[in-house]
Amino acid sequence: MLRIHFLNVGHGDCCIVEFIDNSRVTMIDINRTSEMDENSAREIYESLSTSLAAKLILMSESKITSSMLVRVGYDIKLQDPIEYLHEKNITNIFRFISTHPHIDHLSGLYELHKQMGFTNIWVIKNRYEPDLDKLSESQKKDWELYKKFRDADKRRVEGVTIVRPEEGNQAQYYEEDGIQILAPNDQLKEGSESNPNKMSYVLLIKHKERKILLPGDAEKETWKYLVENYESELRNIDILKAAHHGRDSGYYQPAVKLMSPTYTVVSVGKKPETDASNKYRQYSKYVWSTRWEGNIVFEIDDNGKITYETQYDR
């Protein structure tokens, strides 16, 4: 059996994959925040506000609070990934995969390592540097730990084994877990210092003839490469995490048409102005957003049957 959890972490990504048969757990990215960012909160409040009074409040308030969101009918809480692991009695993380070094995919890494730890980390060598002035104090700790892993010449750092697989690399545990690495490669990483999305891991997980595709924040260039080189692997995807939080920048029509995913999950807080959800709906039977469904959990049993559970029903 395989179980995959898409967590409602607001503006960011966090996905947990349980390979039940061998007890290995993979966490792909993390975003840990106690409350929704102001832009997301304001956008949701605005979309739900129907009365004149509510709209006047929106105009007069400098900050949209959680209680204000509840008053207009939005009571979906963000999920703390570390608390979630405890709630699900997941006590050991075998691998942490950093798809790319944007902070909304790394926030909480320090506390995850401190509180739970992980056996190994997948991290691509790169030279990207964020604007530290825009990071919170906790995010600066996350970034410093990430840099230790990213820049390490040693095999082990802070008790963690550093792994740097790229396209086509194979190893015993990848094969046992049904993980195929489709990207990145040297060609796709070019220019990633200014646009880290270009180095995003794109992972295909196969279990009992079912396919799950996890593309990080992959953009058009990566998708074009994948369509040209992995047509058969992309065909008929069962579960897709929409790239780059469902934005147009992560949407490439030839790839989505080829995949025709049954389920598409959009991990997002604020609905971006370039939201491509309706474009996905042309090719995907179900397109679900974590900001309306909360945590979304899929199970694939040993007969290949897919079942799912959403935290909320919106």
Backbone as numpy.savetxt, mean C-alpha at the origin, in Angstrom:
# Nx Ny Nz CAx CAy CAz Cx Cy Cz
-3.76 -21.85 2.66 -4.60 -20.65 2.66 -3.73 -19.40 2.66
-4.23 -18.36 2.01 -3.55 -17.07 2.01 -4.56 -16.01 2.46
-4.09 -15.12 3.32 -4.94 -14.02 3.79 -4.20 -12.71 3.55
-4.90 -11.72 2.96 -4.28 -10.44 2.67 -5.15 -9.32 3.21
-4.51 -8.43 3.96 -5.19 -7.34 4.65 -4.76 -6.01 4.02
-5.71 -5.24 3.53 -5.45 -3.87 3.08 -5.97 -2.95 4.18
-5.06 -2.24 4.84 -5.45 -1.45 6.00 -5.82 -0.03 5.63
-6.79 0.51 6.35 -7.24 1.88 6.16 -6.32 2.81 6.92
-5.26 3.27 6.26 -4.25 4.09 6.93 -4.26 5.53 6.41
-5.38 5.94 5.82 -5.47 7.31 5.33 -4.61 7.51 4.10
-3.90 8.64 4.08 -3.07 8.95 2.92 -1.77 8.15 3.01
-1.81 6.93 2.52 -0.64 6.08 2.57 -1.00 4.65 2.23
-0.06 3.74 2.45 -0.26 2.33 2.12 0.20 1.45 3.27
-0.52 0.36 3.48 -0.05 -0.71 4.35 -0.84 -1.97 4.02
-0.12 -3.00 3.64 -0.73 -4.26 3.26 -0.01 -5.39 4.00
-0.78 -6.32 4.56 -0.22 -7.45 5.29 -0.65 -8.73 4.59
0.31 -9.59 4.27 0.02 -10.85 3.62 0.43 -11.98 4.55
-0.54 -12.84 4.88 -0.26 -14.02 5.71 -0.22 -15.25 4.80
0.95 -15.87 4.77 1.08 -17.14 4.08 0.84 -18.22 5.14
-0.40 -18.63 5.27 -0.84 -19.45 6.39 -0.11 -20.79 6.45
0.14 -21.39 5.29 0.70 -22.74 5.25 2.08 -22.83 5.90
2.85 -21.71 5.84 4.20 -21.77 6.41 4.40 -20.74 7.52
3.32 -20.08 7.91 3.34 -19.14 9.04 4.19 -17.90 8.77
4.55 -17.65 7.52 5.31 -16.44 7.22 4.35 -15.27 6.99
4.74 -14.11 7.49 3.94 -12.90 7.34 4.78 -11.84 6.65
4.19 -11.18 5.66 4.85 -10.09 4.95 4.07 -8.80 5.16
4.76 -7.72 5.51 4.13 -6.41 5.53 4.73 -5.59 4.40
3.86 -5.02 3.58 4.31 -4.21 2.47 3.93 -2.76 2.77
4.94 -1.96 3.07 4.78 -0.55 3.42 4.02 -0.39 4.74
4.11 0.82 5.28 3.42 1.14 6.53 3.14 2.64 6.55
1.99 2.99 7.09 1.67 4.40 7.34 0.91 4.46 8.66
1.55 5.04 9.66 0.98 5.04 11.01 0.68 6.47 11.43
-0.59 6.76 11.60 -0.99 8.09 12.02 -2.22 7.97 12.90
-2.34 8.86 13.87 -3.44 8.77 14.83 -4.72 9.39 14.31
-4.59 10.31 13.36 -5.79 10.94 12.83 -5.60 11.30 11.36
-6.72 11.46 10.68 -6.70 11.77 9.26 -6.05 13.14 9.02
-5.28 13.24 7.95 -4.68 14.52 7.63 -5.76 15.54 7.28
-5.45 16.81 7.47 -6.45 17.86 7.34 -7.05 17.92 5.94
-6.25 17.75 4.90 -6.77 17.81 3.54 -7.81 16.71 3.29
-7.51 15.49 3.79 -8.46 14.39 3.61 -9.74 14.65 4.39
-9.58 15.10 5.66 -10.75 15.35 6.50 -11.65 16.42 5.88
-11.04 17.48 5.39 -11.82 18.58 4.80 -12.53 18.12 3.52
-11.85 17.32 2.72 -12.46 16.85 1.47 -13.65 15.94 1.76
-13.51 15.05 2.76 -14.61 14.15 3.11 -15.78 14.94 3.70
-15.48 15.90 4.59 -16.54 16.72 5.19 -17.30 17.47 4.10
-16.57 18.01 3.16 -17.20 18.77 2.08 -18.08 17.87 1.22
-17.64 16.65 0.96 -18.41 15.75 0.10 -19.68 15.27 0.77
-19.69 15.23 2.13 -20.85 14.73 2.86 -21.77 15.83 3.36
-21.31 17.07 3.35 -22.09 18.18 3.88 -23.23 18.52 2.92
-24.46 18.37 3.40 -25.63 18.68 2.56 -26.40 19.88 3.07
-26.32 20.16 4.37 -27.08 21.27 4.93 -26.28 22.57 4.84
-27.00 23.67 4.83 -26.35 24.98 4.81 -25.52 25.19 6.06
-26.02 24.72 7.20 -25.30 24.88 8.47 -23.94 24.18 8.41
-23.94 22.97 7.87 -22.69 22.21 7.77 -21.70 22.91 6.86
-22.20 23.48 5.77 -21.31 24.17 4.84 -20.76 25.46 5.44
-21.57 26.13 6.27 -21.07 27.33 6.95 -19.98 26.98 7.94
-20.14 25.85 8.62 -19.10 25.38 9.54 -17.80 25.13 8.78
-17.92 24.51 7.61 -16.75 24.23 6.79 -16.00 25.51 6.44
-16.75 26.56 6.16 -16.14 27.83 5.78 -15.48 28.52 6.96
-16.03 28.32 8.16 -15.55 29.08 9.32 -14.48 28.36 10.11
-14.44 27.02 10.06 -13.50 26.27 10.88 -12.13 26.16 10.19
-11.09 26.33 10.98 -9.75 26.20 10.44 -9.30 24.75 10.40
-9.92 23.89 11.21 -9.55 22.48 11.26 -10.80 21.61 11.36
-10.88 20.60 10.55 -11.99 19.66 10.60 -11.61 18.53 11.55
-12.38 18.36 12.61 -12.09 17.36 13.63 -12.86 16.07 13.35
-12.47 15.00 14.05 -13.16 13.73 13.90 -14.62 13.82 14.33
-14.90 14.62 15.38 -16.29 14.77 15.84 -17.14 15.46 14.77
-16.54 16.40 14.04 -17.27 17.07 12.96 -17.59 16.09 11.84
-16.65 15.19 11.56 -16.90 14.19 10.53 -18.03 13.25 10.96
-18.04 12.87 12.23 -19.11 12.00 12.72 -20.47 12.66 12.55
-20.54 13.97 12.78 -21.81 14.68 12.68 -22.37 14.68 11.25
-21.50 14.56 10.26 -22.00 14.49 8.88 -22.04 13.05 8.37
-21.86 12.09 9.28 -22.07 10.69 8.92 -20.84 9.88 8.59
-19.65 10.42 8.88 -18.43 9.67 8.59 -17.79 9.24 9.91
-17.92 7.97 10.25 -17.40 7.47 11.52 -16.35 6.38 11.32
-15.71 6.38 10.16 -14.69 5.38 9.85 -13.35 5.83 10.43
-12.79 5.03 11.32 -11.55 5.39 11.99 -10.35 4.83 11.24
-9.26 5.58 11.30 -8.01 5.10 10.71 -7.47 3.93 11.52
-6.73 3.06 10.84 -6.18 1.89 11.49 -4.70 2.07 11.79
-4.32 1.86 13.04 -2.91 1.82 13.42 -2.40 0.42 13.06
-1.43 0.30 12.13 -0.98 -1.03 11.70 -0.39 -1.87 12.84
0.31 -1.24 13.77 0.92 -2.01 14.87 -0.16 -2.54 15.80
-1.15 -1.72 16.12 -2.28 -2.18 16.93 -3.02 -3.31 16.22
-3.15 -3.19 14.92 -3.85 -4.22 14.14 -3.12 -5.56 14.25
-1.81 -5.54 14.15 -1.04 -6.78 14.28 -1.30 -7.44 15.63
-1.32 -6.63 16.69 -1.60 -7.17 18.02 -3.01 -7.75 18.08
-3.99 -7.03 17.53 -5.38 -7.49 17.56 -5.54 -8.83 16.84
-4.78 -9.03 15.78 -4.88 -10.25 14.98 -3.92 -11.34 15.48
-3.26 -11.07 16.62 -2.31 -12.03 17.21 -1.19 -12.39 16.24
-0.79 -11.43 15.43 0.38 -11.61 14.56 1.58 -11.10 15.32
2.44 -11.99 15.74 3.54 -11.64 16.63 4.90 -11.64 15.94
4.94 -12.11 14.70 6.22 -12.19 14.01 6.06 -11.77 12.56
6.88 -10.85 12.10 6.89 -10.44 10.70 8.14 -11.01 10.06
7.95 -11.83 9.05 9.10 -12.45 8.39 9.81 -11.45 7.49
9.03 -10.70 6.68 9.66 -9.73 5.78 8.86 -8.44 5.74
9.60 -7.33 5.74 9.01 -6.03 5.49 9.50 -5.58 4.12
8.57 -5.20 3.24 8.93 -4.77 1.90 8.66 -3.28 1.78
9.70 -2.51 1.54 9.56 -1.08 1.28 9.48 -0.89 -0.22
8.28 -0.58 -0.72 8.13 -0.49 -2.18 8.94 0.66 -2.76
9.02 1.78 -2.02 9.78 2.96 -2.45 9.81 3.93 -1.27
10.69 4.96 -1.31 10.96 5.73 -0.09 10.12 6.98 0.15
8.88 7.02 -0.28 8.01 8.12 0.13 7.52 7.88 1.55
7.42 8.95 2.33 7.16 8.81 3.77 5.78 8.24 4.05
4.81 8.40 3.15 3.48 7.82 3.40 3.49 6.31 3.22
4.65 5.75 2.87 4.83 4.30 2.80 5.84 3.83 3.86
6.32 4.76 4.68 7.36 4.43 5.67 7.02 4.88 7.09
5.99 5.70 7.23 5.67 6.27 8.54 5.27 5.17 9.52
6.02 5.05 10.62 5.78 3.99 11.60 6.82 2.89 11.57
7.78 2.97 10.63 8.79 1.93 10.50 9.61 1.80 11.78
9.98 2.93 12.39 10.80 2.90 13.61 10.08 2.15 14.73
8.81 2.49 14.97 8.07 1.83 16.05 7.78 0.37 15.73
7.56 0.06 14.47 7.36 -1.34 14.09 8.60 -2.16 14.42
9.76 -1.62 14.08 11.02 -2.31 14.37 11.25 -2.40 15.88
10.93 -1.34 16.58 11.16 -1.30 18.03 10.21 -2.24 18.78
8.95 -2.22 18.40 7.95 -2.98 19.15 7.84 -4.44 18.73
8.00 -4.72 17.43 7.78 -6.07 16.95 9.00 -6.66 16.24
9.68 -5.83 15.47 10.81 -6.32 14.69 10.36 -7.06 13.45
11.31 -7.35 12.56 11.05 -8.16 11.37 12.35 -8.84 11.00
12.24 -10.02 10.42 13.41 -10.84 10.14 14.27 -10.25 9.03
13.63 -9.83 7.94 14.38 -9.23 6.84 13.59 -8.10 6.22
14.29 -7.26 5.48 13.68 -6.13 4.80 14.11 -6.10 3.36
13.17 -5.85 2.47 13.47 -5.62 1.07 13.56 -4.11 0.87
14.69 -3.65 0.39 14.87 -2.21 0.18 15.83 -2.00 -0.98
15.43 -1.15 -1.90 16.23 -0.86 -3.09 17.24 0.24 -2.79
18.48 0.05 -3.21 19.48 1.11 -3.10 19.04 2.32 -3.92
19.11 3.49 -3.33 18.72 4.70 -4.05 19.33 5.92 -3.37
19.19 7.08 -4.00 19.77 8.31 -3.45 18.70 9.37 -3.16
17.46 8.96 -3.09 16.38 9.91 -2.82 16.50 10.48 -1.41
16.25 11.78 -1.28 16.24 12.43 0.03 14.99 13.32 0.12
14.20 13.16 1.17 13.02 14.00 1.33 13.38 15.36 1.91
12.43 16.27 1.95 12.58 17.55 2.64 12.33 17.30 4.13
13.39 17.24 4.91 13.27 16.88 6.32 12.42 17.88 7.09
12.38 19.12 6.64 11.59 20.14 7.33 10.09 19.83 7.28
9.69 19.00 6.32 8.28 18.67 6.19 7.90 17.41 6.96
8.88 16.78 7.60 8.61 15.56 8.35 8.40 15.87 9.83
7.52 15.10 10.46 7.35 15.21 11.90 8.55 14.57 12.59
8.64 14.74 13.90 9.77 14.16 14.64 9.76 12.63 14.54
8.57 12.03 14.62 8.51 10.57 14.51 8.88 10.11 13.10
8.47 10.89 12.09 8.82 10.52 10.72 10.31 10.66 10.45
10.97 11.59 11.14 12.42 11.71 11.00 13.10 10.45 11.53
12.57 9.87 12.61 13.11 8.60 13.12 12.89 7.48 12.10
11.70 7.48 11.50 11.41 6.47 10.47 12.41 6.59 9.32
12.67 7.83 8.91 13.57 8.04 7.78 15.00 7.64 8.11
15.46 7.96 9.30 16.83 7.61 9.68 17.01 6.10 9.73
16.00 5.38 10.22 16.10 3.92 10.24 16.08 3.36 8.83
15.19 3.90 8.00 15.15 3.47 6.60 16.51 3.66 5.93
17.13 4.81 6.17 18.44 5.08 5.56 19.49 4.07 6.01
19.43 3.66 7.27 20.39 2.65 7.74 20.26 1.37 6.92
19.02 0.97 6.67 18.80 -0.24 5.87 19.18 -0.01 4.41
18.76 1.13 3.88 18.97 1.42 2.46 20.44 1.51 2.10
21.22 2.18 2.95 22.61 2.48 2.62 23.60 1.44 3.13
23.10 0.41 3.80 23.99 -0.56 4.44 24.81 -1.35 3.43
26.09 -1.49 3.76 26.95 -2.39 2.99 26.99 -3.77 3.62
26.61 -3.83 4.89 26.60 -5.10 5.61 25.33 -5.88 5.26
25.41 -7.17 5.52 24.26 -8.06 5.28 23.18 -7.87 6.34
23.62 -7.53 7.57 22.65 -7.37 8.66 22.86 -6.02 9.35
21.76 -5.35 9.64 21.76 -4.06 10.32 20.62 -4.05 11.33
20.92 -3.62 12.55 19.89 -3.54 13.60 19.15 -4.87 13.77
19.90 -5.98 13.59 19.30 -7.30 13.77 18.43 -7.75 12.61
18.44 -7.02 11.50 17.58 -7.32 10.35 18.45 -7.67 9.15
18.07 -8.69 8.42 18.79 -9.08 7.20 18.32 -8.20 6.03
19.28 -7.61 5.33 18.98 -6.73 4.21 18.89 -7.56 2.93
17.79 -7.42 2.21 17.60 -8.14 0.96 17.24 -7.11 -0.11
17.85 -7.26 -1.30 17.62 -6.27 -2.36 17.23 -6.95 -3.68
16.19 -7.75 -3.68 15.82 -8.42 -4.94 15.21 -7.44 -5.93
15.43 -7.72 -7.21 14.84 -6.92 -8.27 14.21 -7.87 -9.30
13.77 -7.30 -10.40 13.05 -8.07 -11.42 13.76 -9.39 -11.75
12.98 -10.46 -11.70 13.48 -11.76 -12.12 14.24 -12.53 -11.06
14.63 -11.89 -9.95 15.35 -12.62 -8.90 14.46 -13.70 -8.29
15.08 -14.82 -8.00 14.35 -15.94 -7.41 15.11 -16.46 -6.20
14.36 -16.97 -5.24 14.96 -17.59 -4.06 13.92 -18.54 -3.47
14.38 -19.40 -2.60 13.51 -20.45 -2.06 12.24 -19.88 -1.46
12.37 -18.86 -0.59 11.19 -18.34 0.11 10.25 -17.60 -0.84
10.79 -16.90 -1.83 9.92 -16.22 -2.79 9.05 -17.27 -3.52
9.72 -18.35 -3.95 9.01 -19.38 -4.71 7.99 -20.09 -3.84
8.36 -20.40 -2.59 7.42 -21.06 -1.69 6.20 -20.19 -1.42
6.39 -18.88 -1.38 5.28 -17.96 -1.11 4.58 -17.50 -2.39
5.04 -17.98 -3.52 4.38 -17.64 -4.77 4.59 -16.21 -5.21
5.72 -15.61 -4.79 6.00 -14.21 -5.10 6.88 -14.12 -6.34
6.44 -13.38 -7.32 7.24 -13.09 -8.51 7.49 -11.59 -8.57
8.74 -11.20 -8.74 9.11 -9.78 -8.77 9.15 -9.32 -10.22
8.22 -8.44 -10.58 8.13 -7.94 -11.95 8.90 -6.64 -12.15
9.09 -5.89 -11.09 9.82 -4.61 -11.14 10.27 -4.30 -9.72
11.35 -3.47 -9.59 12.02 -2.65 -10.60 13.21 -3.36 -11.24
13.86 -2.64 -12.15 15.14 -3.05 -12.71 15.95 -1.77 -12.96
17.15 -1.91 -13.47 18.01 -0.73 -13.66 17.37 0.30 -14.58
16.72 -0.17 -15.63 16.09 0.74 -16.57 14.98 1.55 -15.89
14.14 0.88 -15.13 13.01 1.56 -14.51 13.44 2.47 -13.37
14.59 2.21 -12.78 15.06 3.03 -11.65 15.67 4.35 -12.10
15.94 4.51 -13.39 16.54 5.74 -13.86 15.65 6.94 -13.55
16.24 7.95 -12.92 15.47 9.14 -12.56 14.70 9.03 -11.27
14.90 7.94 -10.53 14.13 7.73 -9.30 14.56 8.65 -8.17
15.71 9.32 -8.29 16.11 10.27 -7.25 15.10 11.41 -7.15
14.55 11.82 -8.27 13.56 12.90 -8.27 12.13 12.37 -8.23
11.93 11.14 -8.67 10.61 10.53 -8.65 10.72 9.08 -8.17
10.67 8.87 -6.85 10.85 7.53 -6.30 9.81 6.52 -6.75
8.67 6.98 -7.25 7.66 6.04 -7.73 8.21 5.12 -8.81
9.23 5.59 -9.52 9.80 4.82 -10.63 10.52 3.56 -10.15
10.90 3.54 -8.87 11.59 2.35 -8.36 10.64 1.39 -7.65
9.34 1.65 -7.71 8.38 0.85 -6.94 8.49 -0.64 -7.25
8.45 -1.42 -6.19 8.30 -2.85 -6.37 6.92 -3.13 -6.98
6.89 -4.03 -7.95 5.63 -4.58 -8.46 5.71 -6.08 -8.21
4.80 -6.57 -7.37 4.85 -7.96 -6.93 3.60 -8.71 -7.38
3.80 -9.86 -7.98 2.71 -10.75 -8.35 2.75 -11.94 -7.40
1.64 -12.16 -6.70 1.54 -13.30 -5.79 0.52 -14.27 -6.36
0.93 -15.51 -6.52 0.02 -16.55 -7.04 -0.27 -17.56 -5.93
-1.54 -17.89 -5.78 -1.94 -18.88 -4.78 -3.15 -19.64 -5.31
-2.98 -20.95 -5.50 -4.06 -21.81 -5.96 -4.74 -21.27 -7.22
-3.91 -20.93 -8.19 -4.36 -20.42 -9.49 -4.97 -19.02 -9.43
-4.91 -18.37 -8.28 -5.38 -16.99 -8.15 -4.19 -16.05 -8.21
-4.45 -14.80 -8.64 -3.37 -13.82 -8.80 -3.69 -12.54 -8.03
-2.70 -12.07 -7.30 -2.78 -10.79 -6.60 -1.64 -9.92 -7.10
-1.94 -8.69 -7.50 -0.89 -7.79 -7.98 -0.79 -6.58 -7.07
0.42 -6.34 -6.58 0.69 -5.25 -5.64 1.76 -4.35 -6.27
1.37 -3.21 -6.85 2.31 -2.40 -7.63 2.85 -1.15 -6.97
2.69 -1.00 -5.65 3.21 0.21 -5.02 2.64 1.46 -5.67
3.52 2.40 -6.01 3.10 3.64 -6.68 3.57 3.66 -8.13
3.62 2.48 -8.76 4.09 2.38 -10.14 3.31 3.32 -11.06
4.02 3.91 -12.03 3.41 4.85 -12.95 3.51 4.32 -14.39
3.14 5.17 -15.35 2.95 4.74 -16.73 4.16 4.00 -17.31
5.35 4.52 -17.06 6.55 3.91 -17.65 6.70 2.45 -17.22
6.44 2.21 -15.93 6.53 0.84 -15.41 5.45 -0.04 -16.02
4.22 0.47 -16.07 3.12 -0.32 -16.63 3.37 -0.65 -18.09
3.89 0.30 -18.83 4.18 0.05 -20.25 5.19 -1.09 -20.39
6.23 -1.05 -19.55 7.23 -2.11 -19.56 6.60 -3.46 -19.22
5.72 -3.47 -18.23 5.11 -4.72 -17.79 4.21 -5.31 -18.87
3.44 -4.47 -19.53 2.57 -4.95 -20.60 3.40 -5.56 -21.73
4.54 -4.94 -22.04 5.39 -5.42 -23.12 6.13 -6.71 -22.76
6.39 -6.92 -21.47 7.24 -8.04 -21.07 6.55 -9.11 -20.22
5.39 -8.81 -19.68 4.72 -9.76 -18.78 3.23 -9.88 -19.11
2.92 -9.95 -20.37 1.51 -9.99 -20.78 0.76 -11.15 -20.13
1.33 -12.35 -20.19 0.62 -13.52 -19.66 0.48 -13.43 -18.14
1.50 -12.91 -17.47 1.43 -12.79 -16.01 0.36 -11.78 -15.58
0.17 -10.72 -16.36 -0.80 -9.69 -16.01 -2.23 -10.07 -16.36
-2.40 -11.02 -17.22 -3.74 -11.33 -17.70 -4.61 -11.92 -16.58
-5.82 -11.36 -16.43 -6.83 -11.89 -15.51 -6.34 -11.92 -14.05
-6.15 -10.74 -13.50 -5.78 -10.59 -12.09 -7.04 -10.68 -11.23
-6.94 -11.38 -10.13 -8.09 -11.51 -9.22 -8.20 -10.32 -8.27
-7.07 -9.93 -7.66 -7.07 -8.83 -6.69 -5.96 -7.87 -7.06
-6.31 -6.61 -7.28 -5.34 -5.58 -7.65 -5.38 -4.46 -6.62
-4.21 -4.05 -6.15 -4.14 -2.80 -5.40 -3.87 -1.71 -6.42
-4.78 -0.76 -6.53 -4.62 0.30 -7.53 -3.33 1.07 -7.26
-2.51 1.24 -8.29 -1.22 1.91 -8.13 -1.41 3.39 -7.79
-0.50 3.90 -6.98 -0.44 5.32 -6.61 -1.80 5.82 -6.10
-2.40 5.02 -5.20 -3.62 5.43 -4.49 -4.78 5.73 -5.44
-4.79 5.05 -6.58 -5.90 5.21 -7.51 -5.84 6.46 -8.36
-4.72 7.15 -8.37 -4.59 8.36 -9.18 -4.41 8.02 -10.67
-4.67 9.02 -11.50 -4.43 8.87 -12.93 -2.98 8.51 -13.23
-2.06 9.03 -12.41 -0.64 8.79 -12.64 -0.27 7.31 -12.50
-1.09 6.54 -11.76 -0.84 5.11 -11.62 -1.72 4.25 -12.51
-2.55 4.92 -13.30 -3.50 4.19 -14.16 -2.97 4.15 -15.60
-2.88 2.96 -16.14 -2.45 2.78 -17.53 -3.45 1.85 -18.19
-4.28 2.39 -19.04 -5.43 1.67 -19.57 -5.09 0.31 -20.20
-4.04 0.20 -21.03 -3.75 -1.12 -21.61 -3.47 -2.18 -20.54
-2.82 -1.76 -19.45 -2.53 -2.72 -18.38 -3.80 -3.11 -17.63
-4.63 -2.13 -17.29 -5.85 -2.43 -16.53 -6.81 -3.28 -17.37
-6.91 -2.98 -18.65 -7.75 -3.79 -19.54 -7.23 -5.22 -19.59
-5.92 -5.38 -19.68 -5.32 -6.71 -19.71 -5.58 -7.45 -18.41
-5.44 -6.76 -17.28 -5.63 -7.40 -15.97 -7.09 -7.71 -15.71
-7.99 -6.83 -16.13 -9.43 -6.98 -15.85 -9.66 -7.53 -14.44
-9.16 -6.83 -13.41 -9.21 -7.39 -12.05 -10.63 -7.54 -11.54
-10.89 -8.63 -10.86 -12.21 -8.79 -10.23 -12.38 -7.78 -9.12
-11.37 -7.67 -8.26 -11.41 -6.74 -7.13 -10.27 -5.73 -7.27
-10.58 -4.45 -7.16 -9.57 -3.41 -7.13 -9.70 -2.65 -5.83
-8.60 -2.55 -5.09 -8.59 -1.87 -3.80 -7.80 -0.57 -3.94
-8.42 0.53 -3.52 -7.78 1.85 -3.57 -7.47 2.27 -2.13
-6.19 2.39 -1.81 -5.76 2.82 -0.48 -5.55 4.32 -0.52
-6.46 5.06 0.10 -6.43 6.51 -0.07 -7.13 7.20 1.09
-6.68 8.42 1.41 -7.38 9.26 2.37 -8.19 10.27 1.59
-7.55 11.34 1.17 -8.20 12.34 0.33 -8.37 11.79 -1.08
-9.57 11.95 -1.62 -9.79 11.55 -3.01 -9.07 12.55 -3.91
-8.07 12.11 -4.65 -7.29 13.07 -5.44 -8.11 13.65 -6.58
-7.75 14.86 -6.98 -8.43 15.49 -8.11 -8.27 14.66 -9.38
-7.20 13.88 -9.44 -6.96 13.03 -10.61 -7.36 11.58 -10.32
-8.37 11.39 -9.47 -8.85 10.05 -9.12 -9.31 9.29 -10.37
-8.85 8.04 -10.47 -9.17 7.23 -11.66 -10.12 6.08 -11.34
-10.82 6.15 -10.21 -11.68 5.04 -9.79 -12.70 4.66 -10.86
-13.32 5.64 -11.48 -14.32 5.33 -12.49 -13.70 4.68 -13.72
-12.44 4.99 -13.99 -11.76 4.33 -15.11 -11.52 2.86 -14.78
-11.15 2.57 -13.52 -10.98 1.17 -13.11 -12.31 0.42 -13.23
-13.42 1.09 -12.95 -14.72 0.42 -12.97 -15.12 -0.06 -14.37
-14.48 0.46 -15.39 -14.75 -0.03 -16.74 -14.27 -1.46 -16.92
-13.27 -1.88 -16.12 -12.65 -3.19 -16.30 -12.69 -4.06 -15.05
-13.10 -3.51 -13.92 -13.07 -4.24 -12.65 -14.47 -4.33 -12.07
-14.87 -5.52 -11.65 -16.22 -5.72 -11.13 -16.44 -4.96 -9.83
-15.44 -4.98 -8.95 -15.55 -4.29 -7.67 -14.38 -3.34 -7.51
-14.66 -2.08 -7.22 -13.62 -1.10 -6.94 -13.94 -0.50 -5.57
-13.11 -0.81 -4.59 -13.37 -0.42 -3.20 -12.27 0.49 -2.68
-12.66 1.50 -1.94 -11.72 2.43 -1.32 -11.67 2.19 0.18
-10.47 2.18 0.74 -10.35 1.99 2.18 -10.99 3.12 2.96
-11.11 4.29 2.37 -11.69 5.40 3.12 -13.20 5.25 3.29
-13.83 4.35 2.50 -15.26 4.08 2.65 -15.52 2.69 3.20
-14.61 1.75 2.95 -14.81 0.38 3.41 -14.00 0.06 4.66
-13.05 0.95 5.03 -12.16 0.62 6.14 -11.20 -0.48 5.74
-10.79 -1.31 6.68 -9.90 -2.42 6.38 -10.63 -3.43 5.49
-9.91 -3.95 4.52 -10.48 -4.93 3.59 -9.60 -6.18 3.64
-10.20 -7.32 3.95 -9.44 -8.56 4.12 -9.97 -9.62 3.16
-9.06 -10.21 2.39 -9.39 -11.30 1.48 -8.77 -12.59 2.00
-9.46 -13.71 1.76 -8.89 -15.03 2.00 -9.02 -15.86 0.73
-7.98 -16.61 0.43 -8.02 -17.56 -0.67 -7.76 -18.94 -0.06
-8.75 -19.82 -0.12 -8.59 -21.12 0.53 -7.83 -22.08 -0.37
-7.69 -23.32 0.09 -6.86 -24.28 -0.63 -7.52 -24.79 -1.90
-8.78 -24.40 -2.13 -9.45 -24.73 -3.38 -9.48 -23.54 -4.34
-8.85 -22.43 -3.91 -8.83 -21.24 -4.75 -10.05 -20.35 -4.59
-10.94 -20.66 -3.64 -12.12 -19.82 -3.43 -11.74 -18.54 -2.71
-12.24 -17.40 -3.22 -11.95 -16.10 -2.61 -13.15 -15.65 -1.78
-12.90 -15.31 -0.53 -13.90 -14.67 0.30 -13.31 -13.36 0.81
-14.18 -12.46 1.27 -13.68 -11.16 1.71 -14.55 -10.62 2.83
-13.98 -9.68 3.55 -14.70 -8.99 4.62 -14.25 -7.54 4.63
-15.20 -6.62 4.66 -14.87 -5.21 4.79 -15.29 -4.73 6.17
-14.51 -3.83 6.73 -14.76 -3.35 8.09 -16.06 -2.55 8.17
-16.34 -1.79 7.14 -17.56 -0.98 7.08 -18.30 -1.28 5.78
-19.57 -0.95 5.74 -20.37 -1.17 4.54 -20.94 0.16 4.10
-20.19 0.88 3.26 -20.61 2.21 2.82 -20.91 2.16 1.34
